[in-house]
Amino acid sequence: MGAFKMRGASNAILSLSDEERNKGVVTHSSGNFAQALSLAAKKVGIPAYIVMPKNAPEVKKNAVRTYQGQIIECDSTPIARENMAEVVRKEKGATFIHPSNDDQVIYGQGTAAMELLEDYPDLDYLFTPVGGGGLIAGTALAANYFSEHCKVIGGEPENADDAYRSLLSGNIEHNETADTIADGLRTFLGNRNFPIIKKYVERIITVSEKEIIEAMKLIWERMKIVIEPSSAVAFAALLKQKDDFKNKKVGIIISGGNVDVNNLPF
């Protein structure tokens, strides 16, 4: 389904009991986890109820429908998403699976870094985008357990820098607004993934909207890989402070390519 979130969604669903699976699953997501949970649920033949903000990219809504996810729209605020998901959970008896603040989701997301470290065990640094915190938490666990010295660096939009501020303050911070092209990173950290991030992540580098777009364009042009803005954030962070990583072996998690090709930012 075009993003790393298939890993976490699959692991979470496969960890449910038969009784839980039969009642289906519910989540809230702006797009990528919505697609992931829909497809994972389809693969095992159970219903998936997907709460999506009204302003979520239409390309992602269409994909959810293709994967037979049942969309319930809500206002585009974190509280509205959570409240609607709770309503659906009670009505359907479905199991709620958080897109990023769930142990099984975190473990599933970490398999991307684990596989990369299996191929390149001598990495010095591993870069990943930061949104809800599931990917960077899983990546940090993988680096800790499957590498002797690899350090994890997060990339985050300046316009949604809650994780950067959280790491500085030691507490989960929130954004009043999150006006960034990286729509997959408009969420915030949770109580399951933040302790992992605080313990194992080296630092978080924030990048501007212009830097995100330039990094995205460079990967499209040079590597011929379709990536979305949220995925470009990790590469943008490396480019911004590239002198700090000169002569080091660096890996980057390319997290997703679900972009509206009729509405590219370059």
Buried (B, 14 or more C-beta within 10 A) or exposed (E): BBBBBBBBBBBBBEBBEEEBBEBBBBBBBBBBBBBBBBBBBBBEEBBBBBBBBEEBBEBBBEBBEEBEBBBBBBEBEBEBBBBBBBBBBEEBEBBBBBBBBBBBBBBBBBBBBBEBBEEBEEBBBBBBBBBBBBBBBBBBBBBBEBBEEBBBBBBBBEBBBBBBBBBEEEEBBEBEEBEBBBBBBBBBBBEBBBEBBBEBBBBBBBBBBEBBBBBBBBBBEEEEEBBBBBBBBBBBBBBBEEEEBEEEEBBBBBBBBBBEEEEEBE
